[in-house]
Amino acid sequence: MFDRLKSYLDSIQARDPAPRSRWEVLLYPGVLAVGFHRVAHWLFEAKLYFLARFVNHTARFLTAIDIHPGATIGKNFFIDHGFTVIGETAEIGDNVTIYQCVTLGGTNPTNGQGGKRHPTIEDNVIIGSGAQVIGPITVGERARVGANAIVMDDVPSGATMVGLKARSTLVPADEWIKEFIPYGTPNCEDAEGNRVDCIEKLEGELAAMRAEINALKAAAKPPEQVSLDLDPKKSGTGS
C-alpha cells in the first residue's frame, strides 16, 4: 500500500513542477479528494449510501471538489487545483489529468431512469481548465480537451477538442498546437513565426485593421462637386 501511494505521488510530481516533495503533494486538494473518494466508493458499493454521501460531503467541504461516490476512478488520477464536479456514472481511466473548474456532467433523463448518463474518460487523457464534458460520451485514450471547451460528442483517441460555445471543434492535435495548453492562454506566432503574446498580437491586428479602414474611407471620399455656371454669357454658349 505504501509503495502504491509513493507511485501515485510520484506520478503527480511528474505532471506538476510546483511541489518540492511528496509531502507537499499530500496536501493537494485533488489528492485529498481522491483519497476520500476511495473510501466513499467502497461504502457506495457496499450499499451504505448515507455513509458514502457523508464522506463525499466532507470531502467537498474540505477540498471544493465534488466526486459522486458512484463514480469509478482508475490509477494515478490527478485533479490540479480543484473546483471540479464528477457525476455518479462517470468512469475515469488510468493516468488522467483534470485541471480546475472541470465538470464531468450528465444528461437529465426524461424517463426518470438513471442509467449511464456521465462521460467515460479513457487512459492518459488531459482535460483543460473550465471544460464541460457532458453526457454518456467517450473521450478516447490520449485525447486532449482544451480549456473552456463544451464537449457533447465522442472524442477519438489521440485527438484534441477545442471550442468555446455549444459544440466544440474537433481538430488533429498537430494542426492546432504542438504543446497542449491546459489553461486556454496559449502563445501565438506573428507573421515572421516568432512566439508572441496573443493579446499583443490581437492588439496589433486591430491597429492594422483600423489603419486599413481609415485608408479605404479616405480613398472612397467623393470628389468635390464642380460648380457649374449656368450663365450663358460666361459659359460662352450665348448668341
SULSULCOR-V269329 format. One record per residue. N is the residue number from 1. RES is the residue in one letter. PSI is psi in whole degrees, 0 to 359 (* if undefined). OMEGA is omega in degrees with one decimal (NA if undefined). BURIAL is b if it has 16 or more other ideal C-beta (glycine too) atoms within 10 Angstrom, else e. Layout:
N|RES|PSI|OMEGA|BURIAL  N|RES|PSI|OMEGA|BURIAL
//
This chain:
1|M|317|179.2|e  2|F|321|177.9|e  3|D|322|178.0|e  4|R|320|178.2|e  5|L|317|178.0|e  6|K|317|179.6|e  7|S|321|179.2|e  8|Y|313|-179.5|b  9|L|322|177.8|b  10|D|324|179.2|e  11|S|328|177.8|b  12|I|318|176.8|b  13|Q|328|178.7|e  14|A|336|-178.9|e  15|R|349|-176.0|e  16|D|116|-177.4|b  17|P|355|-173.6|e  18|A|314|-173.9|e  19|P|144|178.5|e  20|R|347|-178.8|e  21|S|168|176.1|e  22|R|329|-179.5|e  23|W|322|176.8|e  24|E|318|-178.2|e  25|V|326|179.3|b  26|L|336|-179.7|e  27|L|354|-179.4|e  28|Y|134|178.2|b  29|P|325|178.4|b  30|G|322|178.4|b  31|V|315|178.4|b  32|L|318|-178.5|b  33|A|319|179.1|b  34|V|321|177.4|b  35|G|313|176.3|e  36|F|322|-178.1|b  37|H|324|178.5|b  38|R|318|178.3|e  39|V|314|-178.1|b  40|A|321|-179.6|b  41|H|322|177.0|b  42|W|318|177.7|e  43|L|322|-179.9|b  44|F|316|179.7|b  45|E|335|175.7|e  46|A|5|179.8|e  47|K|26|172.9|e  48|L|69|-168.3|e  49|Y|321|-178.8|e  50|F|314|179.2|e  51|L|322|177.8|b  52|A|317|178.5|b  53|R|323|179.2|e  54|F|315|177.5|e  55|V|319|178.8|b  56|N|314|-178.8|b  57|H|326|175.6|e  58|T|315|178.4|e  59|A|319|-179.9|b  60|R|321|178.7|e  61|F|321|-175.8|e  62|L|331|-170.3|e  63|T|348|-174.3|b  64|A|27|176.0|e  65|I|127|-176.3|b  66|D|104|176.7|b  67|I|117|179.6|b  68|H|139|-178.9|b  69|P|337|-178.8|b  70|G|346|-178.3|b  71|A|143|179.6|b  72|T|125|-174.4|e  73|I|133|-179.6|b  74|G|201|-176.1|e  75|K|152|170.6|e  76|N|40|177.4|b  77|F|128|-176.1|b  78|F|119|172.0|b  79|I|111|-177.8|b  80|D|119|178.2|b  81|H|306|175.5|b  82|G|212|-177.1|b  83|F|46|-174.8|b  84|T|147|177.4|b  85|V|129|179.5|b  86|I|123|-173.3|b  87|G|173|-171.1|b  88|E|314|-173.8|b  89|T|14|176.2|b  90|A|143|176.6|b  91|E|125|-175.6|b  92|I|129|-177.5|b  93|G|203|-176.9|b  94|D|148|172.7|e  95|N|39|178.5|b  96|V|138|177.5|b  97|T|129|178.1|b  98|I|130|177.0|b  99|Y|181|-168.6|b  100|Q|155|172.2|b  101|C|35|177.9|b  102|V|143|174.7|b  103|T|124|168.2|b  104|L|86|-168.6|b  105|G|170|-177.0|b  106|G|164|173.8|b  107|T|160|179.6|e  108|N|107|-175.7|e  109|P|131|-179.1|e  110|T|341|-178.1|e  111|N|2|178.0|e  112|G|358|179.0|e  113|Q|141|-178.3|e  114|G|275|179.6|e  115|G|188|179.3|e  116|K|115|-176.9|e  117|R|4|178.8|b  118|H|163|-173.3|b  119|P|160|171.2|b  120|T|122|-179.5|b  121|I|115|-176.8|b  122|E|183|-171.1|b  123|D|147|170.5|b  124|N|32|177.9|b  125|V|147|172.9|b  126|I|129|178.8|b  127|I|121|-175.9|b  128|G|167|-173.8|b  129|S|140|176.5|b  130|G|1|-178.3|b  131|A|146|177.3|b  132|Q|112|179.8|b  133|V|112|-165.2|b  134|I|133|171.4|b  135|G|175|-178.5|b  136|P|59|-178.6|b  137|I|172|-179.9|b  138|T|129|171.7|b  139|V|112|-170.9|b  140|G|168|-178.4|b  141|E|139|176.3|b  142|R|14|177.6|b  143|A|160|178.4|b  144|R|129|175.3|b  145|V|118|-175.3|b  146|G|162|-180.0|b  147|A|137|175.7|b  148|N|9|176.9|b  149|A|146|173.0|b  150|I|108|-170.4|b  151|V|121|-179.4|b  152|M|6|178.0|e  153|D|160|179.1|e  154|D|145|175.2|b  155|V|117|-178.8|b  156|P|158|178.7|e  157|S|135|176.3|e  158|G|358|-177.8|e  159|A|168|176.1|b  160|T|131|-179.9|b  161|M|123|179.0|b  162|V|154|177.3|b  163|G|160|-174.8|b  164|L|335|-173.4|e  165|K|143|170.1|e  166|A|283|178.3|e  167|R|143|179.4|e  168|S|168|-179.3|b  169|T|128|-179.7|e  170|L|122|179.3|b  171|V|150|173.6|e  172|P|141|-174.6|e  173|A|322|-175.7|b  174|D|345|177.3|e  175|E|345|-178.2|e  176|W|297|-179.9|b  177|I|140|-176.1|b  178|K|319|179.7|e  179|E|125|-178.6|e  180|F|129|-179.4|e  181|I|111|-173.0|e  182|P|343|-172.5|b  183|Y|1|175.9|e  184|G|18|179.1|b  185|T|61|-177.6|e  186|P|156|170.5|b  187|N|156|179.9|e  188|C|177|178.5|e  189|E|141|175.4|e  190|D|188|-175.9|e  191|A|333|179.9|e  192|E|0|179.2|e  193|G|7|178.3|e  194|N|142|180.0|e  195|R|129|178.9|e  196|V|164|175.2|e  197|D|139|-175.8|e  198|C|320|-180.0|e  199|I|318|178.1|e  200|E|319|179.4|e  201|K|317|-179.9|b  202|L|320|178.3|e  203|E|321|177.2|e  204|G|317|178.3|e  205|E|321|179.1|e  206|L|317|178.1|e  207|A|319|179.5|e  208|A|320|179.1|e  209|M|321|178.1|e  210|R|318|178.7|e  211|A|320|179.4|e  212|E|319|178.8|e  213|I|317|179.2|e  214|N|322|178.5|e  215|A|319|178.6|e  216|L|322|177.9|e  217|K|318|180.0|e  218|A|321|-179.6|e  219|A|335|-176.0|e  220|A|0|-179.7|e  221|K|134|-180.0|e  222|P|149|177.7|e  223|P|154|-179.5|e  224|E|139|-179.9|e  225|Q|131|177.9|e  226|V|120|-178.8|e  227|S|124|-179.6|e  228|L|129|177.8|e  229|D|114|-176.4|e  230|L|5|179.0|e  231|D|115|-176.2|e  232|P|326|-178.7|e  233|K|318|-178.5|e  234|K|331|-178.7|e  235|S|346|177.5|e  236|G|16|-179.3|e  237|T|359|-177.2|e  238|G|164|179.8|e  239|S|*|NA|e
//
